[in-house]
Amino acid sequence: MRVVIDTIVGYVFHKAEFFIPTEAVAAVSADPKDDRFLEAAIAGDADLIVSGDRHLLDLRSFRGTPIVTARDLLNRLQDKSSD
C-alpha cells in the first residue's frame, strides 16, 4: 500500500502547479486558517478542492468549485476511466 501511495503522491507533485494567492477570502469562520486553501484554489482556477478537513468539506463547494474527499476523487477518476 505504501508504494501505491508514494506513486500517487509523486505523480501529483510532478503534475502540480503552485500558485501564490492574490485574493483573501473569509469563508471558513470555524477555522479561518482553512481559507488559505480556498485562496489557492481561486489563484489556480482549480477544478476541484480535495480535502479531508471537515470545515472545508462542510462547504461542499466554493464559488462553484466542488470540495471533495480523496475517496470521492478516486471514485470520480474510476468513473471516468470506465466511460
Backbone torsions as a table, in degrees:
resi	resn	phi	psi	omega
1	MET	NA	-39.5	-179.1
2	ARG	-59.8	-38.7	179.9
3	VAL	-64.4	-40.8	179.2
4	VAL	-63.4	-45.6	179.6
5	ILE	-62.5	-45.6	178.6
6	ASP	-60.2	-38.3	179.2
7	THR	-65.9	-45.2	179.3
8	ILE	-64.2	-46.7	179.4
9	VAL	-61.1	-42.9	178.0
10	GLY	-61.2	-42.2	178.9
11	TYR	-63.8	-48.1	-179.6
12	VAL	-60.9	-44.9	-179.9
13	PHE	-62.4	-40.1	180.0
14	HIS	-65.4	-36.9	-177.1
15	LYS	-90.2	-12.2	-174.2
16	ALA	-67.0	149.1	170.8
17	GLU	-116.8	140.2	-177.8
18	PHE	-108.2	136.4	-176.8
19	PHE	-130.2	149.2	172.5
20	ILE	-100.6	119.4	-179.3
21	PRO	-58.5	140.5	179.4
22	THR	-115.0	-6.1	-178.9
23	GLU	-130.7	131.7	176.3
24	ALA	-90.6	139.0	176.0
25	VAL	-126.8	158.7	175.7
26	ALA	-134.6	79.2	-174.9
27	ALA	-111.2	-19.2	-175.5
28	VAL	-113.5	85.1	-175.9
29	SER	-66.7	-29.6	-179.6
30	ALA	-69.2	-25.4	-179.8
31	ASP	-155.5	82.5	-175.3
32	PRO	-56.1	-21.7	177.6
33	LYS	-64.7	-23.3	179.1
34	ASP	-70.8	-19.1	-179.9
35	ASP	-58.9	-26.9	-178.8
36	ARG	-61.3	-30.6	178.7
37	PHE	-72.1	-35.5	176.0
38	LEU	-68.7	-39.6	177.4
39	GLU	-61.8	-41.5	178.3
40	ALA	-66.5	-38.4	179.1
41	ALA	-64.1	-39.4	177.3
42	ILE	-64.1	-49.1	-177.5
43	ALA	-60.9	-35.4	-177.8
44	GLY	-94.0	3.1	-178.7
45	ASP	50.6	50.7	-174.9
46	ALA	-64.7	145.0	174.0
47	ASP	-83.1	-29.9	-178.9
48	LEU	-147.1	152.1	168.7
49	ILE	-114.6	119.8	-178.5
50	VAL	-105.5	123.8	-175.5
51	SER	-152.9	155.9	171.2
52	GLY	-108.8	3.0	-177.0
53	ASP	-79.7	121.7	-176.3
54	ARG	-59.4	-37.8	-179.0
55	HIS	-62.7	-41.6	178.1
56	LEU	-71.8	-44.3	-179.6
57	LEU	-61.4	-32.8	178.4
58	ASP	-62.3	-27.0	178.0
59	LEU	-69.3	-30.0	-178.2
60	ARG	69.6	-36.6	173.8
61	SER	-160.3	162.1	177.1
62	PHE	-140.1	117.8	-177.5
63	ARG	51.1	41.7	176.7
64	GLY	85.2	-2.9	179.1
65	THR	-95.8	117.2	-179.8
66	PRO	-62.4	143.7	174.1
67	ILE	-112.7	117.3	-172.4
68	VAL	-129.5	162.7	174.3
69	THR	-81.5	167.3	175.7
70	ALA	-60.7	-39.1	177.5
71	ARG	-60.9	-44.1	177.5
72	ASP	-59.6	-41.9	178.6
73	LEU	-61.5	-47.9	179.5
74	LEU	-60.3	-39.7	177.5
75	ASN	-63.4	-41.7	178.5
76	ARG	-63.4	-42.7	179.6
77	LEU	-64.8	-40.2	179.1
78	GLN	-65.7	-42.1	178.6
79	ASP	-61.3	-41.1	179.3
80	LYS	-66.4	-36.0	-178.3
81	SER	-72.6	-20.9	179.2
82	SER	-87.8	-9.3	179.7
83	ASP	-69.8	NA	NA
